[in-house]
Amino acid sequence: MSRVLLKLSKGDKVKYISHLDLIRAFELALRRARIPVAYSSGFNPRPRMSFGPAIGVGVTSDDERIVVELASPEDPSDILEKLNSQLPDGMELLSAEAVNGSPLAGPNASRFQIAAVCGGECSPAAVARAVEQLMESAEVRVARVREGKTKEVDIRPFLLQADVTECEGRSVVLNVSLRLGDSGGARPQDFVQALLRLVPNLTVGRIHRLSQFRVDGKADSAER
C-alpha cells in the first residue's frame, strides 16, 4: 500500500469552515476525482487519510498537510491535477509526493504571519515593545475555554520566536513561530490574546500559516 503526502492551501474563501468541514470537503473531492484511496475495515469504512494539526476557524494557510493511503499506485502529479479540479474555491493542492513511514510525525511547529492595525494610542513601536516583552517573559499565561470551563495555561514554553517584520502607517505585520502538537502547544490565537493584553487597541485582521517545520529543544531547527 502506497502513501502520498499532500500540501494544501486554505484561502480566504474557506477560512471560516471548521477542520471537520475541511476533512469532509477533501473526502468529497477524493471521491469525485476517483482517487484509488484505501479504506478502513469494519461496519463503517472510512478513507485512510491523516491530517496535520488543525489551525482553527478564521486562519488561512499555505501548509496544511494530508497523508492519503492508496489502494493502488498512482502518480502524485496525476493526483494533484485530479484533486485540484474537484476542490472547492479557496482550497488548492500545492504539492504531492510519494512517502514512506509517518511524515506527519516530523513537523511539530508552525510559522505564522499576523497582520494587524493599530488604533487609539497604539502604535507599531508599542506593538514591537509588547512582542519583546512577551519574548522576555518567564511566563505568558492565557485563558482557554473548553466545554464551558475556563483554564489558564502558560504558552511561553511553546513560543519559539516573534517579531514585527513590517510597518506601514498604523499597520504592522508579525511573524510568530509556535510549537504545536497533541502533547502540548500554542495556537496563534493564544499569542494574539497575550499580545492584546499589552496593546488592547490593536485589531488583528489576518492570521496565516506560512509553513510547518521541525524544532528540537527550545530553538528553531532547519525548516522542513
N, C-alpha and C positions, 0 to 999 in steps of 0.2 A: 504494500500500500504506500503510495507516494503522498508527499505533502507539499503545499505551496504556501509561501509567505506573501501576503498582500499588504501593500501600504495604501491607505485610503485617506483622502482629504475630506473634511467636513466643513462646508462653507456656510455663509450667512443664511442661505435659504433653508437650511436644515438644523441650524444651531439650537433651536428650541425643542427639538424632538428628544425624547429620553433615550438612554442607552438601550433599553429594551426595544423601543421602536426602531432604533438603528439596526439592531440584530434582525428584527422582522423584515425590514426593508431589504437587507442584504440576503436573507434566506429567499425572499421572493425573486430577487434578481438572479440568484443561483438557479432557481427552477426555470425561470423564463429563458435564461441563457443556455439551458440544457448542459450545465457543467456536470460531469460524472462524479458527484460527491458521494462519499461513503456515508452510510447511515448506521446509527447505533442499533443494537438488537433490543428486543423486548416488545411490550404491548404498544408503546408509543414511540416508534423510531424517530430520531432527530438527526439532522445533518451533523456530521462530525467536524466541528469547527470550534476554534477558540479565539476570543477577543482579548486584547490587552486591557490595561486599566482604563476604566471609564473616566472621562474628563468633566462630566456634568452638563446639565442643561445651560444653554447660553454661551458655551465655549466652542470656538471653531478650532480646526486643527489641520495640519499638514502631515500628520504622522500617527494615524490610527492603524494599528497592526492586527491582522487577522490571519490565522493559520487554518487552512482548509485541507482535510484529508480526502484524497481522491480514490474512487473505486477502480479506476483505470488511468494510466498515464495520459497527460495532456500537456501540450506545450504551454509554458507560462505566458508567452506573448499572446497566444490564442485566447487564454482565459482572460487576460487583461482587456482585449478587444471586445470579447463577447459580453463580459460583465459591464463594461462602460456603456455599452449600447442599451443596457437594461436598468441601470441605476437611476434613481430619481435626480432631478436637478438639485445641485448643491453637494452631491456625493460623486467623487471621481477616484478611480484607482490610479495611483501614480507609478506603481511598480509591482512586479510579480516575479518571484524566483522560487525554484525548487529548493527544498531544505530538508535536513535530517534532524532528528532529536526534537528538542523543545525550544525553538527560537524565542518564544515569548518570555522564557525564564531569564533571558540575558539582561535586557534593559530594566532598570529599576529606578530611573529618574527621568524627568522631563524638563525641557527648557520652554518657558512661556514668554510671550510678548504681551504686555498690558498697556493699552492706550487710555489716557485719561485727560481730563480738562480741569484746570484749577478755577475755583470760584471764590467769591468773597475775598478774604485776606490770604488765601492760599496762593502760593507761587511755585514755579518749578524748583527754585532754590530750596524752599521749605520741604518739598517732596524729597529732594536729594538728601537733605539733612535727616528726614524721617527714615529713609531707607538705610542710611548709615547707622542710625540709632538702633534699628531693628537688627542689623548685622552684628553690631557690637554688644547686643544684649545677651545675657546668660539664659534668659527665658523669653519666649514670645507666646503668651497664652491667648487662646481664642475659645469662643463658645461654639459647641456643636450640638445640634438638636437631632435626636433620633427617637422615633416612636414616642414623641411628645415629651421626652426628657432632655434637659439641657446638661451638658457636661463640659467642663473646661479641660483643654488639653494644651500641652506645650509643643509647639511646632518647630521650635528653634533647632532641634537635632536634625530636622529634615529640610531646613532652609540652607541650601548649598551656596547660593550666590544671588545677589540682587543689585542692580544699579540702574540709574537713569541713563539711557543711551541717546535720547533725542529731546530737544526742547525747541518749541517754536511758538512764540507768543505765550499764551497760557496753557498750551498743550504740551504734554510730556509722554514719552514712551519709555517703559521699563522692560528690562529683560530679567527674568527670575528663573532660577533653577531649583527644583524641588525634588526630593526623594519621594517616590510613590511606592505603593505595594500593599498587599494584603496584611502583612505583618506590622504595618505602621507606615505613616507617611503624612504628607501635607498636600492639600489641594490649592490651586491658585486662589480660590475663593477665601481660603483661610488667610493667605497672605494679604489679600485685599482688606479683609476685616481688620487685621492688625494695623495695616497702614492707615486706614480711615480713622482709627482711634487717635492717631497723631496729627493727621491732616483731614479733619472732618468735612471740609469744603471741597474735597476732591471728588469728581464724578468720573467713574470708570465707564468707558464706552465700549471697550472690546478686550476680550481675553482670548489669546490664540496660542495653541500648542505648536511650537516650531519643530521640535524633534524629541525623540527619546534616546537615551544613552545609558551606559553602564557607569556606575560610580562605586568605588571601593573605599571603605572608611568614610571620612568626612570631606574628602576633596574630590572635585570632578576628575574623572579619568577621561581618556580619549573618547570622543563621541562615536557611537556605532550606529 
